[in-house]
Amino acid sequence: MYAVILAGGSGKRLWPLSRQARPKQLLDITCLGKPLLQETFARLAPLMPPDAVYVITAERYMESTGRELPSVPPSNIIREPEGRGSAPAIGLAAVHLWHRDSEAVMVCLPADHYIAEPERFRDVLLAAEQVAQEGHLVTLGIRPDYPHTGYGYIEIGEELTEVGEFSAHTVHQFTEKPDEQMARLFVEGGRHFWNSGMFIWKASAILNEIERHLPRLHECLCEVGGVLGTPEALAVLERTWPGVERETIDFGVMEKAKDVVVIPVDMGWSDIGSWASLADLLPADGDGNIVVGKHLGLGTEGCVIYSPRRLVATVGVENLVVVETEDAILICARDRAEDVKALVDRLDEEGWQDWL
């Protein structure tokens, strides 16, 4: 089994802490003493040696990724010429793995997720590996704690098999980010699980599905794969990559493939997708405030305060997010935390690149 860590994103929803120069995966958002990328790598260490771990990232993060993961061979850090979404990134990593081992089972993991129970995480990966060996495309589903509207959902079908304490089910349907009413119905029904964005499959199996559903991408990957390990490899990648369509692995492959399996698991997972998600990771005070740093509040309830350097004082406010950094301050309604990405896009449109 091999792992592919997807580490090319910038984490716009965690602005102003997460920036283009130092994105979310390189930050210690959880206050555990390690950047999220290192935490992801550490969770894998009991399962596989460092040379079985690959990281795919952008040109601008190659050097910093190597510094954070010094035990990973430099040849295992794959440069994506330009971000094209998760489908091309996973496809490029799959070609590298297939070139090394045609029977490789690959675990695809975002670099910036949090998992409170790493041992259970490893257990479910071992179970998923067995299912993937049969040729299935496997994803992990997280039992929802509440009707989250920022996650995709997976509706399970019939049980396919059991592996130890885990059960693998066919996938009946994927649903992207439902409204609150729909999400509530999903939670109450008990057959829908959060889409974790973690996948386990044979490299050959995902390449076959890419050929079926994303033929232009597959053509590029075939060209690249044909010259891997030669002096031509970089030039071929640079020439072909601009023609690759932007696509997520969920929409481009998983929602269309027929042999998709989900394994439900509870392991204290969060994608740390917004400032509001810190409430899932860190303890609240008596007034329901999540505080990192210094905060003094009077009549303040349900707020997320992130200010490691300066004191933030609040009076008579509820359900706000306040984030202080050296050059920017973010204040937003807690239930609008997902919209911080749109704010960052607006900064770009306005030409305020110094704050990106």
SEVO-329524 format. One line per 8 residues: number of its first residue (from 1); for each residue x, y, z of N, C-alpha, C, O. Coordinates in pm, whole numbers, plus 50000, padded with zeros to 5 digits. Each point is the difference from the previous one (the first is absolute). Layout:
N
NUM	X Y Z X Y Z X Y Z X Y Z  ...
% end
This chain:
356
1	50084 49881 50000 49916 50119 50000 50088 50125 50000 50101 50007 50070  49858 50090 49850 50070 50127 49991 49902 50112 50036 49878 49983 49994  50176 50131 50042 49916 50116 50031 50036 50115 49908 50116 50021 49966  49783 50053 49994 50017 50124 49924 49934 50112 50080 49879 49998 50022  50201 50098 50020 49949 50114 50076 49982 50116 49903 50095 50043 49934  49783 50008 50058 49968 50111 49911 50025 50130 50074 49928 50033 50095  50174 50041 49863 50046 50116 50077 50019 50123 49913 50096 50075 50018  49812 49946 49887 50016 50113 49909 49910 50118 50027 50017 50104 49937
9	49887 49882 50155 49903 50107 50022 50054 50111 50088 50103 49986 50065  49824 50126 49936 50043 50116 50078 49913 50025 50122 50036 50082 50084  49850 49849 49929 49918 50015 50119 49939 50138 50014 50016 50064 50104  49914 49983 49793 49948 50136 50000 49904 50028 50114 49992 50113 50048  49934 49785 49997 49899 50023 50104 50063 50026 50137 49930 50039 50094  50200 49940 49917 50069 50030 50126 50086 50126 49990 50093 50019 50079  49877 50065 49823 50060 50133 49994 49952 50079 50122 49886 49980 50044  50195 50108 50013 50129 50050 49954 50122 49924 50054 50113 50039 49973
17	49865 49851 50103 50115 49923 50045 50062 49922 49885 50121 49999 49982  49794 49935 49940 50047 49923 49886 50017 50092 49880 49907 50070 49961  50213 49929 49981 50030 50088 49886 50062 49918 49888 50037 49884 50019  49974 50177 49865 50063 49931 49887 50144 49959 50033 50044 49892 49961  50027 50194 50111 50140 49970 50031 50013 49895 50109 50100 49929 50005  49801 50059 50082 50003 49901 50107 49858 49947 50021 49924 50052 50082  50041 49845 49843 49861 49953 49999 49965 49917 50123 50084 49970 50085  49791 49995 49919 49942 49930 50114 50079 49876 50044 50020 49979 50119
25	50024 49940 49785 50066 49874 50036 50135 50021 50069 50051 49908 50063  50005 50210 49925 50129 50030 50063 49984 50074 50132 50098 50048 50057  49778 49960 49993 49972 50073 50124 49956 49904 50110 49943 49894 49974  50084 50145 50150 49956 49923 50117 49865 50053 50045 49987 50059 50107  49912 49919 49810 49866 50050 50030 49945 49939 50128 49931 50068 50076  50098 49804 49948 49941 49928 50113 50074 50023 50131 49959 49949 50104  50150 50127 49891 50078 50031 50121 50057 49875 50066 50012 49994 50123  50023 49906 49796 50058 49876 50051 50152 49998 49988 50065 49903 50039
33	49992 50205 49909 50145 50010 49993 50060 49961 49867 50121 50011 49981  49795 49944 49923 50049 49962 49868 49908 50058 49893 49879 50011 50022  50177 50026 49863 49914 50037 49888 49912 49881 49958 50034 49884 50025  49856 50146 49912 49906 49895 49960 50065 49897 49908 49970 49881 50010  50119 50163 49902 50069 49907 49910 50082 49899 50079 49998 49881 49969  50073 50165 50132 50077 49908 50083 49909 49905 50077 50033 49882 50015  49854 50167 50033 49905 49914 50070 49949 49889 49908 49989 49884 50041  49980 50152 49835 49952 49901 49904 50105 49893 49976 49969 49881 49999
41	50155 50161 49982 50110 49905 49979 50021 49911 50123 50020 49880 49986  49974 50179 50133 50022 49924 50123 49895 49892 50019 50030 49893 50052  49847 50134 49906 49894 49899 50014 50028 49878 49915 49955 49889 50032  50119 50130 49859 50029 49889 49910 50122 49919 50041 50016 49886 49958  50070 50173 50125 50131 49939 50030 49991 49856 50050 50083 49919 49959  49822 50043 50128 49995 49860 50043 49958 49902 49890 50016 49879 50016  49930 50172 49873 49951 49913 49894 50101 49976 49889 49998 49895 49936  50088 50202 50039 50087 49991 49883 50125 50082 50020 50000 50096 50077
49	50109 49867 49853 50124 50077 50011 49987 50131 49923 49910 50015 49918  50179 50081 50109 49992 50130 49932 50009 49991 49848 49942 50082 49930  50130 49817 50018 50013 49995 49854 49875 49945 49932 49996 49991 49877  49903 49971 50202 49870 49961 49945 49900 50115 50002 49885 49984 49960  50160 50131 50087 49914 50118 50007 50039 50096 49888 50117 50033 49982  49782 50011 49944 50019 50099 49894 49920 50125 50038 49897 49992 50067  50153 50122 49889 49930 50126 50021 49992 50070 49866 50099 50010 49929  49782 50038 50036 49986 50078 49877 49963 50142 50039 49906 50022 50075
57	50170 50073 49873 49983 50138 50043 50036 50095 49886 50043 49957 49893  49938 50171 50131 50029 50102 49900 50147 50038 50003 50069 49975 50099  49976 50085 49793 50139 50043 49990 50041 50086 50119 50109 49983 50055  49804 50109 49985 50036 50095 50106 50015 49933 50136 50060 50057 50091  49887 49820 49925 50007 49932 50130 50098 49883 50002 50011 49930 50100  50060 50049 49790 50092 49886 49994 50107 50009 50109 50024 49903 50072  50039 50210 49940 50109 50015 50096 49950 49987 50143 50061 49929 50081  49830 50139 49951 49949 49995 50137 49947 49861 50035 50013 49956 50114
65	49929 49975 49789 49954 49863 50024 50117 49908 50031 49992 49916 50090  50117 50100 49837 50119 49920 50027 50057 50026 50138 50047 49908 50067  49950 50218 49975 50049 50033 50136 49913 49938 50107 50051 49951 50101  49818 50049 49878 49909 49945 50101 50008 49848 50008 49975 49942 50105  50060 49993 49784 50004 49853 49995 50137 49954 49952 50012 49947 49890  50092 50072 50190 50135 49969 49956 50025 49852 49975 50092 49966 49925  49829 49945 50135 50023 49857 49980 49935 49946 49873 50027 49887 49961  49889 50193 49975 49940 49958 49873 50101 50026 49888 50050 50112 49989
73	49980 49789 49929 50098 50021 49891 49955 50116 49910 49882 50011 49967  50211 50075 49995 49964 50112 49912 49929 49955 49872 49914 50072 49949  50121 49811 50001 49935 49951 49878 49853 49965 50023 49925 49987 49904  50035 49998 50221 49860 49970 50032 49915 50126 50015 49878 49990 50018  50183 50126 49974 49924 50125 50005 49977 50044 49855 50093 50043 49932  49783 49945 50024 49964 50020 49860 49954 50143 49979 49914 50051 50073  50142 50013 49829 49963 50137 49968 49886 50001 49899 50012 49942 49892  49879 50124 50144 49891 50022 49906 50023 50138 49936 50004 50100 50071
81	50012 49907 49796 50033 50128 49937 49901 50111 50032 50039 50116 50017  49833 49850 49991 49896 50097 50033 49883 49924 50059 49968 49890 49954  49966 50167 50147 49887 49934 50061 49886 49981 49901 49955 50095 49936  49999 49783 50051 49890 49967 49910 49887 49926 50073 49911 49945 49936  50093 50054 50197 49899 49926 50074 50053 49865 50042 50110 49959 49961  49811 49972 50120 50046 49875 50059 50011 49885 49900 50084 49912 50018  49834 50087 49877 50008 49888 49904 50134 49997 49928 50063 49894 49998  49984 50215 49941 50132 49995 49938 50113 49972 50098 50094 49928 49967
89	49898 50129 50153 50105 49976 50099 50008 49853 50036 50109 49942 50005  49777 49997 50021 49998 49857 50034 50044 49916 49881 50071 49901 50017  49886 50137 49864 50042 49926 49881 50150 50003 49980 50061 49899 49966  49999 50218 50054 50145 50012 49984 50073 49915 50103 50098 49933 49968  49854 50068 50156 50061 49916 50102 49982 49851 49968 50090 49920 50022  49793 50045 49925 49973 49859 49966 50096 49950 49892 50044 49885 50005  49988 50200 49898 50096 49961 49896 50137 49972 50060 50065 49902 49964  49978 50184 50128 50129 49978 50065 50000 49868 50076 50097 49925 49993
97	49795 50047 50080 49994 49876 50077 49994 49878 49909 50068 49900 50024  49850 50107 49872 49987 49886 49908 50134 49973 49932 50035 49885 49974  50039 50221 49998 50132 49984 49938 50094 49925 50094 50087 49925 49955  49896 50097 50174 50085 49932 50100 49950 49860 50029 50080 49907 50014  49787 50075 49997 49942 49872 50043 49862 49989 49935 49906 50068 50041  50082 49848 49858 49875 49990 49924 49884 49947 50084 49884 50013 49960  50145 49928 50156 49894 49949 50088 49978 50092 50121 49933 49961 50096  50121 50158 49900 49997 50089 50116 49856 50036 50041 49916 50032 49916
105	50059 49960 50215 49879 50057 50059 50039 50136 50059 50093 50008 50080  49836 50096 49881 50033 50134 50045 49891 50057 50089 49881 49990 49970  50163 50071 50138 49911 50072 50091 50016 50148 49970 50110 50053 50011  49782 50014 49951 50004 50143 49966 49945 50080 50118 49886 49982 50041  50198 50106 50012 49964 50073 50122 50028 50150 49983 50108 50037 49956  49797 50048 50077 50030 50143 50007 50103 50026 50111 50001 49932 50102  50083 50165 49875 50108 50030 50096 49951 50075 50122 50074 50012 50098  49803 50039 49899 49960 50099 50100 49879 49958 50083 49925 50086 50048
113	50054 49783 49969 49889 49954 50083 50048 49967 50142 50120 49981 50024  49784 50013 50067 50027 49966 50140 49930 49869 50032 49884 49980 49962  50185 49930 50107 49942 49873 50043 50039 49976 50145 50118 49987 50032  49783 50008 50054 50026 49988 50144 50042 49859 50040 50067 49983 50102  49896 49916 49820 50029 49860 50034 50087 49938 49890 49948 49927 49915  50182 50099 50086 50086 49952 49891 50009 49848 49991 50015 49947 49890  49975 49983 50222 50008 49854 49994 49880 49942 49926 50013 49906 49922  49871 50150 50105 49881 49953 49928 50009 50036 49852 49955 49924 49914
121	50102 50190 50058 50024 50040 49861 50086 49895 49929 49970 49960 49888  50136 49996 50177 50085 49898 49938 49927 49868 49984 50019 49929 49901  49898 50038 50196 49923 49875 49990 49907 50001 49879 49990 49901 49927  49944 50211 50051 49906 50005 49887 50075 50003 49867 49948 49950 49900  50171 50105 50097 50078 49996 49877 50039 49856 49965 49995 49961 49884  50043 49961 50216 50034 49860 49975 49879 49922 49951 50012 49915 49912  49870 50115 50144 49878 49936 49952 49969 50043 49858 49964 49917 49916  50051 50212 50056 49972 50052 49866 50096 49942 49897 49963 49978 49885
129	50162 49997 50156 50097 49941 49908 49952 49864 49951 50014 49967 49882  49930 49954 50209 49951 49868 49960 49888 50011 49898 49994 49923 49904  49918 50174 50116 49889 50019 49907 50053 50051 49865 49955 49956 49895  50140 50136 50110 50057 50056 49877 50075 49894 49919 50006 50010 49878  50050 49891 50189 50072 49894 49928 49907 49925 49905 50046 49938 49904  49824 50068 50122 49902 49934 49913 49962 50087 49881 49917 49961 49918  50143 50157 50071 49973 50087 49886 49900 50110 50026 49973 50080 49910  49970 49926 50211 49901 50104 50031 50069 50135 50023 50116 50006 50041
137	49810 50101 49932 50041 50134 50041 49938 50025 50137 49878 49998 50014  50205 50025 50085 49954 50009 50138 50013 50143 50050 50101 50066 49978  49796 49980 50090 50007 50129 50069 49955 49980 50143 49933 49902 50032  50104 50191 50054 49962 49993 50141 49889 50099 50028 50008 50117 49960  49889 49837 50108 49888 50086 50038 50001 50024 50149 50025 49908 50078  49948 50215 49963 50001 50039 50141 49857 50020 50048 49923 50074 49940  50043 49857 50170 49864 50017 50053 49980 50145 50044 50077 50051 50081  49819 50017 49866 49983 50143 50030 49953 50024 50143 49911 49932 50051
145	50152 50167 50013 49961 50039 50135 49884 50099 49999 49924 50010 50096  50064 50064 49794 49898 50103 49990 49980 50031 49851 50082 49957 49919  49814 50116 50044 49971 50025 49858 50091 50105 49939 49958 50114 49978  50165 49849 49994 50099 50091 49943 49968 50023 49853 49981 49905 49925  50013 50221 50033 49967 50031 49861 50125 50026 49915 49989 50027 49881  50127 49965 50179 50123 50023 49926 50067 49873 49951 50102 50007 49932  49843 49877 50103 50056 49872 49959 49912 49934 49894 49880 50024 49995  50184 49893 49921 49923 49910 49917 49957 49878 50081 50059 49970 50105
153	49839 49961 49847 49946 49883 50072 50000 49879 49907 49986 50012 49878  50030 49869 50183 49995 49874 49929 49888 49916 50059 49998 49974 50121  49908 49984 49795 49893 49911 50046 50043 49856 49975 50032 49963 49887  49968 49955 50219 50045 49863 49986 49889 49913 49941 49881 50024 50020  50162 49873 49908 49908 49900 49948 50015 49871 50079 50018 50002 50122  49974 49886 49808 50004 49871 50068 50141 49969 50049 50099 50050 49946  49908 49867 50158 50130 49961 50051 50065 49902 49903 49939 49904 49955  50187 50124 50013 50074 49919 49905 50080 49892 50070 49999 49883 49960
161	50072 50158 50147 50084 49906 50074 50035 50059 50135 49979 50119 50024  50072 49798 50063 50052 50045 50129 50148 49966 50006 50043 49893 49960  50033 50201 50092 50143 49979 50021 50029 50036 50145 50006 50118 50035  50010 49781 50049 50016 50026 50142 49877 50070 50056 49888 49952 49982  50133 50161 50084 49888 50073 50060 49934 50097 49902 49903 50067 50036  50148 49941 49843 49950 50097 49903 49913 49931 49894 50025 49885 49963  49874 50189 49990 49914 49948 49893 50014 50090 49878 50004 50122 50011  50004 49816 49874 50010 50072 49874 49866 49992 49928 49941 49893 49986
169	50012 50222 49967 49870 50009 49935 50014 50055 49859 50090 50078 49971  49819 49881 49942 49992 50068 49872 49954 50144 50025 49939 50029 50102  50090 50058 49805 49957 50140 50009 49873 50017 49918 49997 49971 49881  49899 50078 50186 49874 50024 49930 50002 50134 49928 49954 50012 49886  50100 50091 50184 49998 50133 49938 50096 50094 50072 50018 49991 50122  50043 50100 49802 50075 50111 50056 49913 50126 49993 49926 50020 49903  50084 50063 50200 49929 50129 50001 50097 50108 50041 50065 49989 50105  49946 50115 49815 50091 50110 50030 49933 50105 50088 49895 50052 49963
177	50162 49979 50148 49965 50112 50088 49851 50034 49997 49960 50096 49935  49958 49827 50136 49856 50025 50000 49965 50123 50083 50082 50051 50076  49793 49996 49909 49954 50108 50088 49973 49941 50138 50006 49879 50019  49963 50209 50077 49988 49954 50139 49887 49900 50018 50014 49902 50073  49873 50121 49859 49887 49908 50015 50036 49860 49949 49970 49900 50064  50094 50096 49820 50041 49872 49944 50105 49933 50088 49994 49879 50023  50102 50198 50026 50104 49944 50086 49940 49942 50127 50044 49896 50049  49855 50172 50003 49934 49949 50122 49933 49866 49973 50005 49909 50083
185	49931 50079 49802 49937 49873 49963 50104 49890 49984 49977 49885 50039  50137 50150 49905 50107 49903 49984 50047 49947 50135 50018 49879 50018  50002 50212 50076 50049 49961 50132 49897 49912 50071 50035 49899 50061  49841 50141 49932 49894 49925 50069 49978 49863 49937 49964 49905 50070  50057 50083 49799 49975 49874 49932 50101 49892 50031 49967 49882 49995  50156 50156 50036 50101 49904 50041 50070 49925 49888 50083 49913 50027  49887 50119 49847 50063 49929 49889 50093 50091 49920 50054 49958 49897  49964 50163 50149 50090 50094 49933 50120 50029 50088 49989 50014 50122
193	50126 49995 49813 50126 50024 50071 50073 50114 49930 49989 50020 49879  50087 50055 50202 50081 50106 49940 50104 49940 49907 50059 49896 50030  49962 50170 49858 50104 49960 49906 50133 50052 50051 50023 50121 50002  50065 49790 50040 50125 50040 50065 50105 50050 49901 50095 50068 50039  49889 49898 49834 50104 50035 49903 50123 49912 50010 50106 50036 49949  49881 49849 50116 50110 49903 50010 49963 49876 49919 49889 49948 50012  50204 50005 49906 49972 49892 49906 50109 49895 50004 50117 50029 50025  49841 49846 49947 50094 49888 49996 49965 49917 49877 49885 49958 49984
201	50213 50017 49931 49977 49921 49879 50133 49958 49940 50106 50050 50037  49886 49856 49871 50119 49967 49923 50030 50115 49904 49909 50062 49945  50219 49965 50036 50037 50104 49904 49944 49965 49862 49953 50088 49927  50052 49785 50037 49948 49957 49869 49849 50022 49990 49950 50035 49894  49978 49945 50217 49854 50015 49998 49959 50145 49978 49909 50027 49922  50157 50066 50146 49961 50140 49982 50043 50050 49862 49931 50083 49941  50180 49868 50007 50040 50040 49865 49901 49948 49896 49973 50068 49901  49974 49813 50120 49898 49947 49909 49874 50086 50003 49939 50026 49896
209	50021 50018 50223 49881 50084 50011 50023 50138 49940 49911 50057 49938  50208 49996 50079 50033 50128 49937 49993 49987 49848 49954 50091 49931  50092 49796 50017 49990 49978 49855 49855 50003 49953 49971 50053 49894  49938 49889 50186 49859 49996 49961 49934 50137 50008 49924 50038 49911  50105 50036 50194 49922 50120 50029 50072 50132 49971 49935 50103 49983  50197 49894 50012 50078 50121 49975 50107 49968 49895 50120 49998 50031  49838 49977 49846 50095 49951 49898 50113 50098 49968 50112 49958 49971  49861 50172 50032 50107 50096 49972 50110 49992 50106 50119 50004 49969
217	49838 49985 50156 50098 49984 50108 50078 49871 49980 50122 49997 50017  49809 49897 49947 50068 49870 49984 50104 50007 49889 50107 49941 50013  49865 50131 49878 50097 50015 49893 50128 50066 50051 50111 49958 49968  49871 50147 50112 50116 50068 50058 50078 49906 50090 50123 49994 49993  49806 49931 50092 50067 49910 50093 50076 49890 49927 50106 49957 50044  49839 49997 49845 50071 49897 49921 50130 50055 49943 50102 49932 50000  49893 50193 49952 50122 50061 49947 50105 50015 50110 50117 49970 49981  49839 50078 50134 50092 50020 50113 50055 49866 50047 50120 49985 50021
225	49790 49918 49994 50042 49869 50048 50100 49933 49907 50086 49923 50044  49902 50105 49828 50089 49937 49904 50144 50046 50008 50089 49934 49947  49935 50180 50118 50137 50053 50007 50049 50018 50144 50106 50058 50023  49816 49893 50075 50046 50012 50139 50137 49933 50016 50025 49893 49945  50061 50172 50131 50133 49946 50022 50100 50035 49893 50114 49956 50004  49842 50124 49898 50090 50042 49893 50020 50152 50007 49922 50068 50067  50179 49985 49865 50022 50146 50001 49886 50078 49935 49989 50121 50020  49926 49811 49903 49890 50068 49931 49879 50024 50090 49911 50077 49963
233	50083 49858 50152 49877 49996 50079 49948 50139 50033 49882 50027 49982  50204 50060 50067 49956 50133 50042 49946 50080 49882 49897 50066 50011  50172 49929 49876 49957 50076 49882 49864 49950 49950 49916 50080 49959  50063 49789 50043 49872 49944 49955 49888 50043 50094 49891 50036 49956  50135 49962 50173 49900 50043 50097 49964 50147 49978 49883 50036 50000  50217 50048 49983 49976 50143 49980 49922 50025 49870 49918 50092 49994  50107 49829 49905 49933 50019 49871 49855 49955 50002 49913 50064 49941  50061 49825 50127 49865 49942 49996 49906 50053 50106 49879 50002 49980
241	50175 50042 50133 49915 50034 50115 49903 50116 49972 49887 49995 50048  50151 50109 49877 49904 50109 49975 49872 49955 49930 49898 50068 50009  50106 49819 49923 49880 49950 49932 49909 49917 50088 49895 49955 49954  50144 50022 50170 49920 49919 50092 49884 50082 50054 50019 50114 50043  49862 49829 49957 49883 50069 50052 50004 50006 50153 50053 49910 50066  49890 50196 49990 49988 50011 50145 49883 49914 50046 49889 50012 49947  50136 49900 50150 49892 49912 50044 50031 49941 50137 50116 49972 50032  49783 50009 50048 50016 49929 50127 49987 49850 49976 49935 49957 49905
249	50125 49966 50182 49989 49855 49988 49858 49954 50030 49955 49898 49947  49974 50177 50138 49861 49961 50034 49911 50011 49877 49935 49903 49961  50062 50215 49979 49910 50021 49886 50053 49931 49874 49923 49944 49923  50208 50061 50057 50056 49946 49877 49997 49849 49992 49989 49944 49891  50022 49988 50225 50010 49854 49999 49900 49935 50095 49918 49919 49957  50088 50115 50170 49927 49921 50101 49849 50000 49978 49936 49897 50021  50007 50215 49938 49855 50006 49981 49956 49928 49874 49880 49977 49980  50215 49986 49934 49967 49933 49874 50040 49853 49998 49942 49920 49926
257	50156 50044 50155 50050 49862 50000 49895 49906 50061 49920 50042 50084  50082 49832 49873 49899 49904 50045 50047 49916 50118 49917 49950 50077  50211 50035 49939 50050 49910 50105 50061 50081 50114 50119 49990 50028  49796 50089 50037 50045 50086 50110 49946 49944 50131 49882 49963 50010  50204 50030 50091 49967 49942 50129 50033 50101 50108 50101 50070 49991  49816 49937 50112 50027 50089 50112 50009 49917 50128 49920 49909 50023  50177 50124 50060 50014 49940 50132 49971 50109 50103 50079 50094 50013  49811 49896 50060 49972 50099 50105 50096 49982 50117 50032 49887 50039
265	50012 50224 50017 50092 49993 50114 49987 50126 50084 49983 50110 49947  50026 49874 50184 50008 50112 50093 50142 50004 50054 50048 49902 50057  50020 50211 49924 50139 50009 50046 50038 50142 50039 50118 50035 50001  49782 50048 50030 50028 50137 50040 50056 50082 49887 50102 50068 50016  49831 49928 49869 50050 50064 49878 49945 50141 49983 49885 50028 50034  50198 50059 49914 49957 50132 49955 50089 50043 49885 50120 49973 50001  49821 50094 49900 50084 50051 49890 50052 50140 50030 50069 50060 49918  49899 49993 50202 50041 50135 50038 49975 50094 49883 50088 50075 49957
273	49789 49920 49994 49965 50071 49878 49969 50147 50018 49987 50072 49902  50002 49974 50221 49973 50141 50025 50036 50030 50145 50027 49909 50079  49974 50220 49955 50028 50037 50139 49896 49944 50096 50033 49968 50114  49844 50020 49841 49896 49946 50088 50028 49855 50038 49954 49955 50105  50122 49973 49813 50026 49858 50028 50093 49981 50119 50012 49888 50050  50054 50218 49997 50081 49986 50121 49915 49956 50119 50051 49942 50096  49819 50086 49897 49910 49956 50107 49994 49848 50010 49968 49946 50106  50064 49984 49783 50002 49853 50002 50128 49944 50060 50007 49882 50032
281	50095 50204 49983 50132 49951 50039 50045 50046 50137 50068 49926 50071  49894 50195 49967 50052 50061 50122 49888 50019 50102 49885 50022 49963  50148 49970 50165 49897 50015 50103 49950 50143 50009 50076 50095 49978  49797 49920 50055 49939 50132 50018 50003 50039 50147 50005 49914 50089  49992 50217 49936 49992 50046 50138 49854 49995 50047 49913 49949 49928  50060 50103 50188 49866 49991 50056 49895 50073 49922 49881 49972 50015  50160 50122 49901 49906 50075 49917 49997 49950 49855 49943 50064 49912  50119 49821 50066 49998 49942 49865 50097 50064 49904 49987 49982 49879
289	50111 50093 50172 50099 50062 49913 50120 49908 49979 50046 49935 50094  50003 50058 49784 50121 49927 49966 50112 50103 49989 49994 50088 49914  50106 49901 50171 50102 50104 50006 50139 49939 49980 50037 49904 50068  50038 50153 49838 50142 49971 49985 50073 50132 50018 49990 50090 49916  50082 49922 50195 50070 50125 50027 49939 50074 50116 49965 49940 50102  50022 50190 49884 49959 50088 50111 49864 50062 49970 49982 50064 49896  49923 49916 50194 49866 50055 49981 49939 50035 50135 50007 49922 50095  49933 50195 49912 49923 50041 50116 49863 50042 49950 49988 50091 49919
297	49909 49841 50129 49866 50028 49950 49901 50030 50110 50003 49937 50106  49909 50157 49869 49885 50029 50086 49875 49978 49917 49984 50060 49894  49928 49855 50155 49879 49973 49924 50029 49947 49861 49931 50034 49905  50171 49883 50083 50043 49946 49871 49975 49850 49997 50047 49928 50088  49879 50026 49812 49963 49859 49993 50018 49944 49860 49975 50067 49900  50068 49807 50095 50003 49926 49875 50094 50053 49894 49977 49980 49881  50129 50087 50159 50094 50059 49905 50123 49912 49982 50035 49921 50087  50030 50094 49798 50130 49939 49974 50101 50113 49994 49991 50087 49913
305	50105 49912 50177 50100 50106 50010 50138 49939 49978 50040 49910 50074  50031 50138 49826 50136 49952 49972 50093 50120 50000 50001 50080 49907  50077 49931 50200 50090 50116 50013 50117 49963 50091 50000 50036 50118  50100 49892 49829 50111 49954 50084 50088 50113 50054 50070 49979 50099  49926 50140 49840 50096 50105 50038 49935 50117 50074 50057 50051 50096  49824 49990 49862 49937 50117 50058 49876 49962 50079 49935 49899 49972  50033 50182 50127 49876 49982 50074 49882 50045 49913 50002 50109 49943  49896 49806 50049 49874 50037 49938 49897 50014 50111 49977 49906 50076
313	49961 50211 49933 49897 50026 50102 49867 50019 49930 49990 50074 49902  49908 49860 50148 49867 50008 49937 49895 50028 50107 50012 49956 50115  49886 50117 49846 49890 50033 50090 49868 49982 49926 49977 50060 49895  49937 49856 50160 49863 49989 49950 49987 49947 49859 49913 50045 49925  50173 49860 50036 49990 49944 49865 49979 49849 50008 50036 49936 50099  49904 50009 49795 49972 49857 49994 50034 49946 49862 49983 50068 49899  50066 49809 50101 50016 49923 49876 50080 50073 49893 49961 50006 49883  50152 50049 50159 50092 50064 49907 50127 49916 49986 50032 49918 50086
321	50038 50103 49803 50137 49951 49983 50090 50122 49995 49978 50091 49919  50123 49911 50166 50098 50109 50001 50138 49938 49990 50040 49921 50085  50034 50114 49810 50133 49946 49977 50096 50117 49981 49978 50087 49916  50128 49914 50162 50099 50108 49995 50134 49943 49956 50048 49902 50056  50012 50161 49841 50135 49967 49958 50081 50129 49993 49950 50107 50033  50174 49881 49923 50089 50116 50000 49948 50114 49913 50016 50117 50036  49923 49850 49852 49962 50107 49907 49852 50003 49965 49959 50078 49914  49959 49839 50151 49858 49998 49965 49916 49951 50118 50048 49926 50085
329	49828 50118 49918 49903 49955 50099 49874 49959 49926 49949 50073 49915  50002 49809 50117 49875 49950 49942 49892 50003 50107 50022 49952 50112  49861 50102 49855 49883 49995 50086 49883 49955 49913 49968 50065 49901  49970 49825 50136 49886 49955 49921 49902 49925 50090 50036 49954 50108  49840 50034 49845 49902 49919 50070 50044 49854 49996 50046 49952 49896  49940 49979 50215 50047 49861 50007 49931 49912 49896 50061 49908 49946  49812 50119 50026 49930 49917 49903 50030 50041 49856 49945 49942 49906  50142 50158 50075 50045 50039 49867 50148 49967 49978 50062 50049 49906
337	49994 49870 50182 50144 49972 49993 50040 49935 49868 50113 50020 49954  49798 49903 49984 50031 49938 49871 50022 50106 49891 50066 49972 49900  49880 50148 50120 50007 50103 49898 50133 50076 50000 50020 50089 49917  50069 49877 50175 50131 50067 50002 50073 49977 49867 50074 50087 49955  49905 49798 49984 50061 49973 49869 49959 50105 49899 50083 50048 49923  49790 49989 50076 49953 50103 49907 50065 50134 50029 50027 50078 49909  49999 49949 50218 50069 50124 50038 50141 50001 49944 50046 50103 49950  50023 49785 50058 50136 49991 49947 49998 50017 49848 50087 50067 49944
345	49815 49874 49990 49988 50019 49856 49978 50147 49966 50050 50051 49900  49874 50016 50185 49977 50144 49978 50128 50081 50017 50023 50095 49926  50060 49868 50171 50129 50066 50015 50083 49989 49872 50063 50096 49957  49934 49786 49984 50074 49977 49876 49944 50087 49888 50076 50062 49925  49791 49944 50065 49937 50080 49896 50032 50149 50015 50013 50071 49901  49998 49975 50223 50026 50140 50026 50149 50036 49988 50038 50116 50012  50045 49782 49965 50141 50026 49984 50077 50014 50130 50109 50057 50002  49836 49891 50107 50065 50011 50132 50084 49875 50026 49981 49930 50099
353	50112 50043 49810 50078 49877 50008 50090 49993 50123 50039 49891 50042  49995 50224 50017 50086 49997 50119 49936 49927 50115 50069 49959 50094  49798 50024 49902 49931 49934 50112 49953 49860 49964 49924 49938 50074  50122 50012 49813 49957 49865 49958 50098 49893 50051 49981 49881 49975
% end
